[in-house]
Amino acid sequence: LIVAGQVSRESSRPCSPRLDPSERLQPAPTVSKNNSPPKDKVVDHLSQNLERLFARFSEVQQCLSEITDFTRNGKKSLGAYPSSSDPPFINITCQKQLSENVFIDERRPVLLCDGKLCLRVVQELFNLSVVEMLHGPLWIVLVADGEGFVPLTFKPKDEITVRNGKSKPLPRSHFGADGSRPESPLFPSSEK
């Protein structure tokens, strides 16, 4: 009984049962009428084969359990990681304001997890509590889903620009002498 077509552990499928040459089931010693091996050897041989079968069966059960979990929960098994030779990452440029008219750009590559970006990592890398991302002409505030990821997917080698999303207080010159805000199209006065 030899299970053929098995994939090794080094394959991209993490739970594929492996078949080592040493684990192959050995045929029972041939028994001839005149020269029969002792029954103990036959029993030992059969028990070794059964142990190997049970070990293989346990591996198959584990794989089936992981597949069932994935289909029920939509989560991949922990062992399904991309190759380190070509990691999926995006380049993030953070615009930091040093003074009123002076900005610097800090650029960092960040690893993606199944095309998703971990918001906490971006916050910690650039020391930002609120992160805004440039999307076309707009700056959008990034949020995290229940697992901590930005609810967008990114392609490896994408480039995004982020900045501090906290609203900055307006300079004193933007307020009237009495501390009230002057009327503007963005902030109409409610006193009318």
C-alpha positions as semicolon CSV with decimal commas, in nm:
position;residue;x (nm);y (nm);z (nm)
1;L;0,000;0,000;0,000
2;I;0,189;0,306;-0,122
3;V;0,022;0,645;-0,153
4;A;0,145;0,796;-0,478
5;G;0,150;1,153;-0,601
6;Q;0,221;1,312;-0,264
7;V;0,362;1,663;-0,249
8;S;0,652;1,743;-0,020
9;R;0,642;1,993;0,268
10;E;0,854;2,233;0,062
11;S;0,565;2,292;-0,178
12;S;0,356;2,607;-0,168
13;R;0,074;2,411;-0,005
14;P;0,156;2,412;0,365
15;C;-0,057;2,120;0,473
16;S;0,028;1,876;0,196
17;P;0,119;1,546;0,355
18;R;0,475;1,445;0,285
19;L;0,595;1,105;0,186
20;D;0,951;1,029;0,280
21;P;1,114;0,730;0,113
22;S;1,175;0,588;0,458
23;E;0,799;0,597;0,526
24;R;0,702;0,382;0,231
25;L;0,510;0,078;0,333
26;Q;0,709;-0,236;0,279
27;P;0,551;-0,545;0,134
28;A;0,519;-0,831;0,375
29;P;0,800;-1,085;0,344
30;T;0,710;-1,355;0,100
31;V;0,619;-1,675;0,266
32;S;0,711;-1,992;0,088
33;K;0,598;-2,337;0,196
34;N;0,948;-2,457;0,282
35;N;1,115;-2,142;0,408
36;S;0,870;-1,931;0,613
37;P;0,992;-1,639;0,829
38;P;0,899;-1,646;1,196
39;K;0,553;-1,510;1,274
40;D;0,704;-1,244;1,500
41;K;0,880;-1,080;1,205
42;V;0,559;-1,074;1,003
43;V;0,365;-0,925;1,294
44;D;0,637;-0,663;1,355
45;H;0,638;-0,575;0,989
46;L;0,260;-0,537;0,980
47;S;0,256;-0,326;1,294
48;Q;0,523;-0,092;1,150
49;N;0,316;-0,051;0,834
50;L;0,004;0,021;1,041
51;E;0,191;0,282;1,246
52;R;0,301;0,455;0,926
53;L;-0,053;0,447;0,792
54;F;-0,193;0,597;1,112
55;A;0,072;0,873;1,107
56;R;-0,016;0,954;0,744
57;F;-0,386;0,945;0,828
58;S;-0,328;1,197;1,109
59;E;-0,153;1,433;0,865
60;V;-0,441;1,402;0,619
61;Q;-0,689;1,472;0,902
62;Q;-0,494;1,786;0,996
63;C;-0,503;1,907;0,635
64;L;-0,874;1,845;0,612
65;S;-0,927;2,031;0,938
66;E;-0,735;2,334;0,803
67;I;-0,937;2,327;0,481
68;T;-1,261;2,306;0,678
69;D;-1,157;2,600;0,897
70;F;-1,072;2,802;0,588
71;T;-1,405;2,732;0,420
72;R;-1,601;2,812;0,736
73;N;-1,406;3,112;0,861
74;G;-1,250;3,243;0,541
75;K;-0,907;3,248;0,702
76;K;-0,595;3,099;0,555
77;S;-0,381;2,868;0,755
78;L;-0,088;3,029;0,928
79;G;0,167;2,853;0,709
80;A;0,060;3,004;0,375
81;Y;0,322;3,276;0,346
82;P;0,470;3,420;0,027
83;S;0,828;3,349;-0,071
84;S;1,097;3,564;0,088
85;S;1,270;3,592;-0,250
86;D;0,994;3,823;-0,378
87;P;0,803;3,967;-0,080
88;P;0,483;4,164;-0,152
89;F;0,538;4,518;-0,029
90;I;0,433;4,873;-0,107
91;N;0,638;5,189;-0,084
92;I;0,489;5,445;0,152
93;T;0,601;5,806;0,139
94;C;0,512;6,013;0,444
95;Q;0,501;6,390;0,401
96;K;0,617;6,557;0,720
97;Q;0,592;6,928;0,781
98;L;0,896;7,076;0,950
99;S;0,776;7,436;0,939
100;E;0,508;7,640;0,764
101;N;0,663;7,605;0,418
102;V;0,913;7,323;0,468
103;F;0,815;6,961;0,407
104;I;1,024;6,646;0,393
105;D;0,939;6,306;0,254
106;E;1,025;5,987;0,441
107;R;0,991;5,670;0,234
108;R;0,963;5,315;0,369
109;P;0,876;4,980;0,209
110;V;0,604;4,798;0,407
111;L;0,513;4,432;0,377
112;L;0,158;4,346;0,268
113;C;-0,045;4,064;0,416
114;D;-0,258;3,914;0,138
115;G;-0,271;4,256;-0,029
116;K;-0,372;4,426;0,296
117;L;-0,188;4,697;0,487
118;C;-0,170;4,698;0,867
119;L;-0,268;5,048;0,983
120;R;-0,092;5,018;1,319
121;V;0,241;4,953;1,144
122;V;0,203;5,270;0,936
123;Q;0,113;5,469;1,246
124;E;0,416;5,343;1,436
125;L;0,662;5,376;1,146
126;F;0,582;5,742;1,088
127;N;0,468;5,833;1,443
128;L;0,114;5,924;1,332
129;S;-0,198;5,875;1,541
130;V;-0,430;5,959;1,249
131;V;-0,317;5,872;0,896
132;E;-0,438;6,039;0,577
133;M;-0,364;5,887;0,237
134;L;-0,351;6,080;-0,088
135;H;-0,611;5,943;-0,330
136;G;-0,619;6,145;-0,651
137;P;-0,672;6,507;-0,542
138;L;-0,819;6,407;-0,203
139;W;-0,668;6,319;0,131
140;I;-0,868;6,038;0,290
141;V;-0,841;5,931;0,653
142;L;-0,745;5,566;0,690
143;V;-0,930;5,340;0,932
144;A;-0,874;4,981;1,042
145;D;-1,108;4,685;1,011
146;G;-1,161;4,435;1,292
147;E;-0,824;4,272;1,221
148;G;-0,631;4,601;1,212
149;F;-0,598;4,628;0,834
150;V;-0,689;4,922;0,611
151;P;-1,007;4,804;0,431
152;L;-0,845;4,841;0,087
153;T;-0,632;4,602;-0,112
154;F;-0,298;4,703;-0,255
155;K;-0,082;4,551;-0,525
156;P;0,282;4,473;-0,458
157;K;0,511;4,761;-0,560
158;D;0,225;5,017;-0,530
159;E;0,329;5,362;-0,410
160;I;0,116;5,563;-0,168
161;T;0,161;5,895;0,007
162;V;0,045;5,953;0,364
163;R;0,059;6,240;0,611
164;N;-0,050;6,336;0,960
165;G;-0,430;6,336;0,957
166;K;-0,481;6,528;1,279
167;S;-0,635;6,868;1,215
168;K;-0,386;7,136;1,289
169;P;-0,496;7,443;1,484
170;L;-0,524;7,754;1,272
171;P;-0,272;8,029;1,343
172;R;-0,396;8,322;1,555
173;S;-0,414;8,542;1,244
174;H;-0,708;8,331;1,120
175;F;-0,928;8,445;1,409
176;G;-1,087;8,782;1,476
177;A;-0,983;9,010;1,764
178;D;-1,264;8,866;1,976
179;G;-1,148;8,510;1,910
180;S;-1,429;8,438;1,662
181;R;-1,359;8,284;1,325
182;P;-1,409;8,517;1,026
183;E;-1,677;8,414;0,780
184;S;-1,561;8,206;0,484
185;P;-1,729;7,986;0,224
186;L;-1,608;7,681;0,418
187;F;-1,717;7,808;0,760
188;P;-2,029;8,027;0,722
189;S;-2,126;8,227;1,027
190;S;-2,426;8,089;1,218
191;E;-2,519;8,435;1,355
192;K;-2,710;8,542;1,040
